[in-house]
């Protein structure tokens, strides 16, 4: 006689039904038992320390950018004397192109390759040959190897008089002699005994410009402390070319705050030649 299976032996109470379990034996929870996902807490505002660190980071980045621009690309230069009048006036503020002649890397002193070399009649910014830390602006008039002289306040290059429309002269200025002129020129004068050489403001030379050097003069020819007194300028001292006047004001303006009330509007963003 066949055995009855255990399943067939199960009995249910009258009036009830048997519900088959889902496959795998797992039971589905009712929808009411679902748990809602947790809501993350709102972000906390930064504390004083985090704010300070954020500001410090922003300032450090701005400082690095400023050092990069000032050292390698452009630099502002303020005109404080009348030695370059009327090309540059007291109160002019210039943009100096430092990359043209090869900018100097900060802190290490290494100079980057130049895009080109300085040229005659360009106005350049350079480190003083006499006073450390002083920056000077003058015009290049003598190139390496040139024979330069001045006769009756007229500049000669290799024996040829130069036309200089940018120069202003003062006929009433005394043609005085200065011992500082003779001190260096006597060693380089051509065609005259050093012991008899007596240079003056408007009559001097001829002298031959040394290699890798330049002879610098101011456009305000009779009121400029330049190469006539302190000699040639070495190429390594040139920092950049004066390119644009981006701001200018009259320091002798009659109203208060002349930097604002005495602006020379016609000179703003003019190219320097």
C-alpha positions as CSV (number, residue, x, y, z in Angstrom):
1,X,0.0,0.0,0.0
2,X,1.4,3.4,-1.0
3,X,2.6,5.8,1.7
4,X,1.0,9.1,2.1
5,X,3.3,12.0,1.8
6,X,3.8,14.3,4.7
7,X,2.4,17.2,2.7
8,X,-0.8,15.3,2.0
9,X,-1.0,14.4,5.7
10,X,-1.2,18.1,6.7
11,X,-4.6,19.2,7.5
12,X,-6.1,22.6,7.8
13,X,-8.8,23.8,10.0
14,X,-12.2,24.2,8.4
15,X,-12.8,27.6,6.8
16,X,-9.1,28.4,6.3
17,X,-6.9,28.4,3.3
18,X,-3.3,27.6,2.8
19,X,-1.0,30.4,1.2
20,X,2.0,29.1,-0.6
21,X,5.2,30.8,0.4
22,X,7.1,32.7,-2.3
23,X,9.9,31.0,-4.2
24,X,13.0,30.8,-2.1
25,X,11.1,30.9,1.1
26,X,11.5,34.7,1.6
27,X,8.4,36.6,2.6
28,X,7.7,40.0,1.1
29,X,7.2,42.8,3.7
30,X,4.1,44.8,3.4
31,X,4.5,48.3,1.9
32,X,3.8,49.9,5.2
33,X,7.0,48.4,6.6
34,X,9.3,50.1,4.1
35,X,11.9,52.5,5.8
36,X,12.4,56.0,4.3
37,X,16.0,56.9,3.3
38,X,17.9,59.0,5.9
39,X,18.2,62.7,5.1
40,X,21.8,64.0,5.4
41,X,22.3,66.8,7.9
42,X,22.8,70.3,6.4
43,X,26.4,71.3,5.8
44,X,27.9,73.3,8.6
45,X,29.2,76.8,7.9
46,X,33.0,77.2,7.9
47,X,34.5,78.1,11.1
48,X,36.9,81.0,11.8
49,X,40.0,78.8,11.2
50,X,38.7,77.6,7.8
51,X,37.8,81.2,6.8
52,X,41.3,82.4,7.7
53,X,42.9,79.6,5.7
54,X,40.7,80.3,2.7
55,X,41.7,84.0,2.8
56,X,45.4,83.1,3.2
57,X,45.2,80.8,0.2
58,X,43.6,83.4,-2.0
59,X,46.1,86.1,-1.0
60,X,49.0,83.7,-1.6
61,X,47.8,82.9,-5.1
62,X,47.3,86.6,-5.9
63,X,50.8,87.3,-4.6
64,X,52.4,84.6,-6.7
65,X,50.6,85.9,-9.8
66,X,51.7,89.5,-9.0
67,X,55.3,88.5,-8.6
68,X,55.2,86.5,-11.8
69,X,53.7,89.5,-13.8
70,X,56.0,92.0,-12.2
71,X,59.2,90.0,-12.6
72,X,58.7,88.5,-16.0
73,X,56.2,90.6,-18.0
74,X,55.5,94.2,-17.0
75,X,56.3,96.6,-14.2
76,X,55.1,100.1,-13.3
77,X,57.6,102.9,-13.2
78,X,57.0,106.4,-11.8
79,X,58.7,109.5,-13.3
80,X,60.0,111.7,-10.5
81,X,62.5,114.0,-12.3
82,X,62.5,116.2,-15.4
83,X,65.6,114.6,-17.1
84,X,63.4,113.1,-19.9
85,X,61.2,116.1,-20.6
86,X,59.3,116.6,-22.7
87,X,59.0,112.9,-23.7
88,X,58.3,111.9,-20.1
89,X,57.0,114.3,-17.5
90,X,57.1,114.2,-13.7
91,X,53.9,112.4,-12.7
92,X,53.9,110.0,-15.6
93,X,53.4,106.3,-14.7
94,X,54.8,103.9,-17.3
95,X,54.4,100.3,-18.2
96,X,57.8,98.7,-18.6
97,X,58.1,95.7,-21.0
98,X,60.5,93.3,-19.1
99,X,60.2,90.3,-21.4
100,X,61.6,92.1,-24.5
101,X,65.2,92.2,-23.3
102,X,65.0,89.1,-21.2
103,X,63.4,89.2,-17.8
104,X,65.3,88.3,-14.6
105,X,63.9,85.5,-12.6
106,X,63.1,86.5,-9.0
107,X,65.2,85.2,-6.1
108,X,67.7,83.3,-8.4
109,X,68.9,86.2,-10.6
110,X,68.9,84.1,-13.8
111,X,67.9,86.1,-16.9
112,X,65.5,84.5,-19.4
113,X,66.4,84.7,-23.2
114,X,65.7,88.1,-24.7
115,X,63.2,88.4,-27.6
116,X,65.7,90.9,-29.1
117,X,68.5,93.3,-28.0
118,X,68.1,97.0,-27.2
119,X,68.2,99.4,-30.1
120,X,69.3,103.0,-30.6
121,X,66.9,105.7,-29.4
122,X,64.9,103.3,-27.3
123,X,63.9,104.5,-23.8
124,X,64.9,101.9,-21.2
125,X,64.6,101.4,-17.4
126,X,67.9,100.2,-15.8
127,X,69.6,99.8,-12.4
128,X,71.8,102.8,-11.5
129,X,75.6,102.2,-11.9
130,X,76.2,104.4,-8.8
131,X,73.4,103.9,-6.3
132,X,72.2,100.4,-5.4
133,X,68.4,100.0,-5.5
134,X,67.9,103.1,-7.6
135,X,66.1,102.6,-11.0
136,X,66.7,105.1,-13.7
137,X,65.2,105.9,-17.1
138,X,67.2,107.3,-20.1
139,X,67.4,107.0,-23.9
140,X,70.0,104.8,-25.6
141,X,72.1,107.0,-28.0
142,X,75.3,105.0,-28.3
143,X,75.6,101.4,-29.2
144,X,78.5,99.0,-28.6
145,X,81.5,100.1,-30.8
146,X,80.0,103.6,-31.7
147,X,82.3,106.6,-31.6
148,X,80.3,109.2,-29.8
149,X,81.0,112.9,-29.2
150,X,79.2,116.2,-28.7
151,X,80.1,119.5,-30.2
152,X,78.2,122.7,-29.2
153,X,75.4,120.6,-27.8
154,X,75.0,118.5,-31.0
155,X,75.4,114.8,-30.7
156,X,77.7,113.0,-33.2
157,X,77.8,109.2,-33.9
158,X,80.8,108.0,-35.9
159,X,81.4,111.6,-37.1
160,X,77.8,112.2,-38.2
161,X,75.5,114.8,-36.5
162,X,72.3,113.3,-35.2
163,X,68.8,114.7,-35.7
164,X,67.0,114.4,-32.4
165,X,63.6,115.9,-32.5
166,X,62.8,114.6,-29.0
167,X,65.6,116.6,-27.4
168,X,65.1,120.0,-25.6
169,X,68.0,122.3,-25.1
170,X,68.6,125.4,-22.9
171,X,70.8,127.9,-24.8
172,X,71.3,129.9,-21.6
173,X,72.7,126.9,-19.7
174,X,76.4,127.3,-18.9
175,X,78.7,125.0,-20.7
176,X,80.5,124.0,-17.4
177,X,83.1,121.4,-16.8
178,X,82.6,118.7,-14.2
179,X,85.4,116.6,-12.8
180,X,83.2,113.5,-12.9
181,X,83.1,113.7,-16.7
182,X,86.8,113.8,-17.1
183,X,87.4,111.0,-14.5
184,X,86.1,108.3,-16.8
185,X,86.2,109.9,-20.2
186,X,89.9,110.7,-20.1
187,X,90.7,106.9,-20.2
188,X,88.5,106.4,-23.3
189,X,88.9,109.6,-25.3
190,X,90.1,109.1,-28.9
191,X,92.5,111.5,-30.6
192,X,93.4,113.7,-27.6
193,X,96.0,113.3,-24.9
194,X,94.4,112.2,-21.7
195,X,96.3,114.8,-19.7
196,X,94.9,117.7,-21.8
197,X,91.4,116.4,-22.1
198,X,88.8,118.8,-20.6
199,X,85.2,117.7,-21.3
200,X,82.2,120.0,-20.7
201,X,78.5,119.6,-20.6
202,X,78.1,120.5,-24.3
203,X,81.5,119.5,-25.7
204,X,83.1,116.2,-25.0
205,X,84.5,113.1,-26.7
206,X,85.0,111.3,-28.9
207,X,84.8,108.1,-26.9
208,X,84.2,104.6,-28.1
209,X,81.4,102.7,-26.5
210,X,82.6,99.5,-24.8
211,X,81.4,96.1,-25.9
212,X,78.1,94.9,-24.4
213,X,77.5,98.5,-23.2
214,X,75.5,101.6,-24.1
215,X,75.8,105.3,-23.8
216,X,72.7,106.9,-22.2
217,X,71.4,110.5,-22.4
218,X,68.4,112.3,-21.1
219,X,66.0,114.1,-23.6
220,X,66.3,117.2,-21.4
221,X,69.8,117.4,-22.5
222,X,71.1,120.3,-20.4
223,X,69.4,119.0,-17.2
224,X,70.1,115.3,-17.1
225,X,72.5,113.3,-15.0
226,X,73.5,110.6,-17.5
227,X,76.4,108.8,-19.2
228,X,78.4,112.0,-19.5
229,X,79.0,111.9,-15.8
230,X,79.0,108.2,-14.8
231,X,80.0,106.4,-18.0
232,X,78.7,103.5,-20.0
233,X,75.8,101.3,-19.0
234,X,76.4,97.5,-19.0
235,X,73.8,95.4,-20.8
236,X,73.1,93.4,-17.7
237,X,71.7,96.4,-15.9
238,X,68.9,97.0,-18.3
239,X,65.5,95.9,-16.9
240,X,63.1,96.7,-19.7
241,X,61.8,99.1,-22.3
242,X,59.4,101.9,-21.4
243,X,56.4,101.2,-23.6
244,X,53.2,103.0,-22.6
245,X,52.2,105.9,-20.3
246,X,49.1,104.4,-18.6
247,X,48.6,107.3,-16.1
248,X,49.8,110.8,-15.7
249,X,49.0,113.7,-13.4
250,X,50.4,117.2,-12.6
251,X,52.0,117.1,-9.2
252,X,51.9,120.9,-9.1
253,X,48.1,121.0,-9.5
254,X,46.4,123.7,-7.6
255,X,43.6,121.6,-6.2
256,X,43.9,119.1,-3.4
257,X,44.8,115.5,-4.4
258,X,46.3,116.3,-7.7
259,X,46.6,112.5,-8.5
260,X,42.8,112.7,-9.0
261,X,42.1,116.4,-9.7
262,X,45.1,117.1,-12.1
263,X,45.0,114.1,-14.4
264,X,46.6,114.7,-17.8
265,X,43.9,112.9,-19.8
266,X,45.7,113.4,-23.1
267,X,48.7,111.4,-22.0
268,X,46.8,108.3,-20.8
269,X,47.7,105.2,-22.7
270,X,50.0,106.9,-25.1
271,X,52.9,105.0,-26.7
272,X,56.4,106.1,-25.7
273,X,58.8,106.9,-28.6
